[in-house]
Amino acid sequence: MPDKNLCTAGILFCMGCGSPRVDVNSWKSPGRAIVTCCNCGETGEMQGFTIGRSFAVTSGMIREAREDMAYPRRGTA
């Protein structure tokens, strides 16, 4: 059974500018999305996932998700 902390809705943030305004721009292959930040234009690939949009996300939800952001450790691959 998965950890309940991992079974929450996530908000995708741009690692370049921190904006949550990120969307699928195109598809490199059926399971590999090209995502783009609508704020700074940063792009990246995402495999095995897609994005669902909601217009009911509150600033409090974004603030809470931003405080819980996952970052890779420096010096790791």
C-alpha positions as CSV (number, residue, x, y, z in Angstrom):
1,M,0.0,0.0,0.0
2,P,1.4,3.4,-0.9
3,D,2.3,6.0,1.7
4,K,-0.7,8.2,2.4
5,N,1.5,11.3,2.1
6,L,2.1,10.4,-1.5
7,C,-1.6,10.1,-2.3
8,T,-2.4,13.8,-2.5
9,A,-3.2,16.0,-5.5
10,G,0.0,17.7,-6.7
11,I,0.7,21.1,-8.2
12,L,3.5,21.2,-10.8
13,F,5.9,24.2,-10.4
14,C,8.5,25.5,-12.8
15,M,12.0,25.0,-11.3
16,G,13.2,28.1,-13.2
17,C,10.9,30.7,-11.7
18,G,8.7,28.8,-9.2
19,S,5.5,29.6,-11.1
20,P,2.6,27.0,-11.0
21,R,1.5,28.1,-14.5
22,V,2.9,25.0,-16.2
23,D,1.1,23.2,-19.0
24,V,1.7,20.5,-21.7
25,N,3.0,22.2,-24.8
26,S,3.4,19.2,-27.0
27,W,4.1,15.5,-27.0
28,K,7.5,14.0,-27.9
29,S,6.0,10.5,-28.0
30,P,2.7,9.0,-26.7
31,G,3.9,8.8,-23.1
32,R,6.4,11.8,-23.0
33,A,5.0,15.3,-22.7
34,I,6.9,18.5,-23.3
35,V,5.9,20.9,-20.5
36,T,6.4,24.7,-20.7
37,C,6.2,27.4,-18.0
38,C,3.7,30.0,-19.1
39,N,5.6,32.6,-17.0
40,C,9.3,32.3,-18.0
41,G,9.1,29.8,-21.0
42,E,11.2,27.1,-19.3
43,T,10.6,23.7,-20.9
44,G,11.2,20.1,-19.9
45,E,10.1,16.6,-20.5
46,M,7.8,14.6,-18.3
47,Q,7.3,10.8,-18.9
48,G,4.4,8.7,-17.7
49,F,2.3,11.7,-16.4
50,T,0.1,14.4,-17.7
51,I,-1.5,17.5,-16.3
52,G,-5.1,18.2,-15.4
53,R,-6.2,21.9,-15.2
54,S,-8.4,23.4,-12.5
55,F,-9.5,27.0,-12.3
56,A,-10.6,26.5,-8.6
57,V,-7.1,26.3,-7.1
58,T,-6.8,28.9,-4.3
59,S,-3.7,31.0,-3.4
60,G,-3.7,29.1,-0.1
61,M,-3.4,25.8,-1.9
62,I,-0.6,27.1,-4.1
63,R,1.2,28.5,-1.0
64,E,0.9,25.1,0.8
65,A,2.2,23.2,-2.2
66,R,5.1,25.6,-2.7
67,E,6.1,25.1,0.9
68,D,6.1,21.3,0.3
69,M,8.0,21.4,-3.1
70,A,10.3,18.6,-3.8
71,Y,13.8,19.5,-5.1
72,P,16.6,17.2,-6.1
73,R,19.6,17.2,-3.8
74,R,22.6,19.1,-5.0
75,G,25.3,16.9,-6.4
76,T,23.0,13.9,-7.3
77,A,22.1,12.7,-10.7
